[in-house]
Amino acid sequence: MSGHHPDAAAAHSPVRTEPKRLNVAVSPATVRALEHVIEREGVSLTEALRRLVGYGDFVYRAVRQNGEQLTVAGPDGTREVVIL
């Protein structure tokens, strides 16, 4: 035996995850946010949800995990995003 662990090859292979179907109740504010993305970007409900979750995950990780500060720059100036 070479000391090779039988699961070592599996640990280095790419992880394949299948989509997971969820059935959730959301607030009216969440519905409005989803409808806004659908109307503005012309995407499906599923894609709107993916995008908003992705944006939220990005912000969450930056602030909560990495301790970073986020700023938003626009035509009216720059403001700091504070997540409580």
PyMOL commands that set and color helices and strands:
alter all, ss='L'
color gray80, all
select helices_A, chain A and resi 8-12+28-41+45-65
alter helices_A, ss='H'
color red, helices_A
select strands_A, chain A and resi 70-74+77-81
alter strands_A, ss='S'
color yellow, strands_A
deselect
rebuild
show_as cartoon
